[in-house]
Amino acid sequence: MAHVTVPDTPYQVRRTPTQYRASRQIERILDAAARVVAEKGHTGTTTADIAKAATVSIGSVYRYFPDKVAVMRAVLDRNTRRFGERVAEESPDAAPWQAVVAHAHAVYVEMCRTDEGFRAVSGAGLAAGELEPETFDNPLAEVFADLLVRRFGFADTPPLRATLLQCVTVTDVLTRLAFRLAETGHQDTIDQGRRIFVDLLAPHAPA
């Protein structure tokens, strides 16, 4: 029998999958959760809804996740990872930090535009109060912190971290407003979010 490599599962799960089929089932559960939350909202979504949308038994969901919040944390982790990978791959070379931040913001807006599941569960999103850890860290802020500190030499200080949390929270709210104002995103509102992000970071930039 041919050996089949089981893909890594980077999410916090009750049981680590040892077969490719099980790993794919986890991804299907997360896909379904994102779709259902985009449609019903976090409060209106149940674990049974997620199981039904994923065409798996509710026991299959509980095999890997103890509750709905754990499923949504995994969706948030996956969305953040996808965002970070795109930013890393597509960031313009030899560009100033302002241009790279603006590009990362454009990637975020585009992912919100093309993926309802990403828009529903990302950043300071729909269920942030229930999904964020007690420290109120934001996973998207971590992506920007890594980018700015590693690539542009920003000092990794508590004030920078606080500012990044402000940036991603305000920008996320404005992005959601943009998609309420226009189906494809109200451009002036999107632009305002980008300007605020860059302006708030400017005092932290290396001299």
C-alpha positions in Angstrom: 0.0 0.0 0.0 1.4 3.4 -0.9 2.3 5.7 1.9 0.1 8.7 2.3 1.4 11.8 4.0 -1.0 13.2 6.5 -1.0 17.0 6.3 -0.1 18.9 9.5 -3.1 20.2 11.4 -2.0 23.5 13.0 -5.2 24.0 15.0 -5.9 23.1 18.6 -7.9 19.9 18.3 -8.9 17.2 20.8 -7.5 14.4 18.6 -4.7 14.7 16.1 -5.7 13.2 12.8 -3.6 10.3 11.7 -5.2 9.8 8.3 -5.6 12.1 5.3 -9.3 11.6 5.4 -9.6 12.8 9.0 -7.5 15.9 8.3 -9.7 16.8 5.3 -12.7 16.3 7.5 -11.4 19.0 9.9 -10.9 21.4 7.0 -14.5 20.6 5.8 -15.8 21.4 9.3 -13.9 24.7 9.3 -15.2 25.6 5.8 -18.7 24.9 7.0 -18.4 26.9 10.1 -17.2 29.9 8.2 -20.1 29.6 5.8 -22.7 29.3 8.5 -21.3 32.2 10.6 -21.3 34.4 7.5 -25.0 33.6 7.0 -26.3 33.4 10.6 -23.8 35.3 12.7 -21.9 33.8 15.6 -24.7 33.9 18.1 -27.2 32.3 15.7 -24.8 29.5 14.7 -24.9 26.1 16.6 -22.6 23.2 16.5 -25.4 21.2 14.9 -25.6 23.8 12.1 -21.9 23.4 11.5 -22.2 19.6 11.4 -25.1 19.8 9.0 -23.3 22.2 6.7 -20.2 20.0 6.7 -22.3 16.9 6.1 -20.8 15.1 9.1 -22.3 13.9 12.3 -22.3 16.2 15.3 -20.1 13.6 17.0 -17.5 14.1 14.3 -17.3 17.8 15.2 -17.0 17.0 18.9 -14.3 14.4 18.1 -12.0 17.4 17.3 -13.5 20.4 19.0 -15.1 20.6 22.4 -17.5 23.4 21.5 -18.5 26.0 18.9 -16.0 28.6 20.2 -13.1 26.1 19.7 -14.3 25.6 16.1 -14.4 29.3 15.5 -11.0 29.9 17.0 -9.6 27.4 14.5 -11.4 29.2 11.7 -9.8 32.5 12.9 -6.4 30.8 13.1 -6.8 29.5 9.6 -7.9 32.9 8.3 -5.0 34.6 9.9 -2.5 32.1 8.6 -3.9 32.6 5.0 -3.7 36.3 5.4 -0.1 36.2 6.7 1.0 33.9 3.9 -0.4 36.2 1.2 1.2 39.2 2.8 4.5 37.5 2.9 4.3 36.3 -0.6 3.0 39.4 -2.3 4.6 42.2 -0.4 6.5 44.5 -2.8 10.3 44.3 -2.6 12.4 47.3 -1.7 9.4 49.3 -0.8 9.0 51.6 2.3 7.0 50.3 5.2 4.1 52.6 4.3 3.7 50.9 1.0 4.0 47.4 2.5 1.4 48.2 5.1 -0.9 49.7 2.5 -0.5 46.5 0.4 -1.2 44.3 3.4 -4.4 46.4 4.0 -5.3 45.9 0.3 -4.9 42.1 0.7 -7.1 42.1 3.8 -9.8 44.1 1.9 -9.6 41.7 -1.1 -9.9 38.7 1.1 -13.0 40.2 2.8 -14.4 40.9 -0.6 -13.9 37.4 -2.0 -14.4 35.2 1.0 -17.4 35.8 3.3 -16.0 33.3 5.8 -12.9 35.4 6.1 -14.9 38.6 6.5 -17.1 37.0 9.1 -14.3 35.7 11.3 -11.1 37.7 11.1 -9.4 40.5 12.9 -11.7 42.3 15.4 -14.5 40.5 13.7 -18.0 39.3 14.3 -17.3 37.3 17.5 -14.1 38.9 18.6 -15.3 39.3 22.2 -15.8 35.6 22.4 -12.8 34.5 20.4 -10.0 36.7 21.7 -7.9 35.5 24.6 -7.9 37.4 27.9 -4.9 39.4 26.9 -6.9 40.9 24.0 -4.2 40.1 21.6 -5.3 40.2 18.0 -3.9 37.6 15.5 -3.8 40.1 12.6 -1.9 42.5 14.8 0.7 39.8 15.3 1.1 39.5 11.5 1.8 43.2 11.2 4.1 43.2 14.2 6.2 40.4 12.8 6.4 42.2 9.4 7.3 45.6 10.8 9.8 44.4 13.4 11.5 41.8 11.2 11.6 43.7 7.9 11.7 47.3 8.9 13.3 47.4 12.3 10.4 48.8 14.3 11.1 48.4 18.0 8.9 45.7 19.4 7.5 47.6 22.4 4.3 47.6 24.3 3.3 51.0 22.8 3.8 49.5 19.2 1.7 46.5 20.1 -1.1 48.7 21.6 -1.0 50.8 18.4 -1.2 47.8 16.2 -4.2 46.6 18.2 -5.8 50.0 17.6 -5.0 49.9 13.9 -6.4 46.5 13.1 -9.5 47.1 15.2 -10.4 50.4 13.7 -9.5 49.2 10.2 -11.6 46.1 10.6 -14.6 48.1 11.7 -14.2 50.5 8.8 -13.8 47.6 6.4 -17.0 46.0 7.6 -18.8 49.4 7.3 -17.4 49.6 3.7 -19.1 46.4 2.8 -22.4 47.4 4.3 -22.3 50.7 2.3 -21.5 49.0 -1.0 -21.5 45.4 -2.1 -18.0 45.5 -3.4 -16.8 47.9 -0.6 -17.2 51.6 -0.3 -13.9 52.9 -1.6 -13.6 56.1 0.4 -14.3 54.2 3.7 -11.6 51.6 2.7 -9.2 54.4 1.9 -9.9 56.0 5.3 -9.0 52.8 7.0 -5.7 52.6 5.2 -4.8 56.2 6.0 -5.6 55.7 9.7 -3.5 52.6 9.8 -0.4 54.3 8.3 -0.9 57.5 10.3 -1.1 55.7 13.7 2.0 53.7 12.9 4.1 56.6 11.8 5.3 57.8 15.3 6.7 54.3 15.9 8.8 54.1 12.7 12.6 54.0 13.0 14.3 57.3 12.5 
